């Protein structure tokens, strides 16, 4: 994932906005693997990521 990528699907569920994405994230645990569908430069891509703790606010 890079800056300006737009996540459109999280583990097979459509993502409508950042609040929706956060709600979906809160149902998972650190270490879980999830599939992410995202847009980069107008092209749809898919990847699998392993969730980790956020370093923001540390």
C-alpha positions as CSV (number, residue, x, y, z in Angstrom):
1,X,0.0,0.0,0.0
2,X,1.2,3.5,-0.9
3,X,0.0,7.0,-0.1
4,X,-3.1,7.9,-2.2
5,X,-4.2,4.3,-2.7
6,X,-8.0,4.1,-2.2
7,X,-9.2,1.0,-0.4
8,X,-12.5,-0.2,-1.9
9,X,-12.8,-3.6,-0.4
10,X,-11.8,-5.2,2.9
11,X,-11.8,-9.0,3.1
12,X,-14.5,-9.2,0.5
13,X,-16.7,-6.4,1.9
14,X,-17.2,-3.1,0.1
15,X,-15.7,-0.1,1.9
16,X,-17.8,3.1,1.6
17,X,-15.6,5.5,3.6
18,X,-12.9,5.7,6.3
19,X,-15.4,5.2,9.1
20,X,-16.7,2.0,7.4
21,X,-13.1,0.8,7.0
22,X,-12.3,1.5,10.7
23,X,-15.4,-0.5,11.8
24,X,-14.2,-3.4,9.7
25,X,-10.6,-3.2,11.0
26,X,-11.9,-3.3,14.6
27,X,-13.4,-6.7,14.0
28,X,-10.0,-8.1,13.3
29,X,-6.9,-8.8,15.5
30,X,-3.2,-7.9,15.2
31,X,-1.7,-10.7,13.1
32,X,-4.8,-11.5,11.1
33,X,-4.3,-11.7,7.3
34,X,-6.9,-9.8,5.2
35,X,-7.4,-9.3,1.5
36,X,-7.5,-5.7,0.4
37,X,-8.8,-4.4,-3.0
38,X,-7.7,-0.9,-3.8
39,X,-7.3,1.6,-6.6
40,X,-3.9,3.0,-7.6
41,X,-3.7,5.3,-10.5
42,X,-7.2,4.3,-11.7
43,X,-6.4,0.6,-11.8
44,X,-7.9,-1.9,-9.4
45,X,-5.4,-4.1,-7.5
46,X,-5.6,-6.8,-4.8
47,X,-3.2,-7.7,-2.1
48,X,-3.1,-9.6,1.2
49,X,-1.8,-7.9,4.3
50,X,-1.0,-9.0,7.8
51,X,-2.4,-6.5,10.3
52,X,-0.1,-4.9,12.9
53,X,-0.4,-2.2,15.5
54,X,-0.5,1.4,14.4
55,X,2.6,3.4,15.2
56,X,0.5,6.6,15.0
57,X,0.2,8.4,18.3
58,X,2.9,6.3,20.0
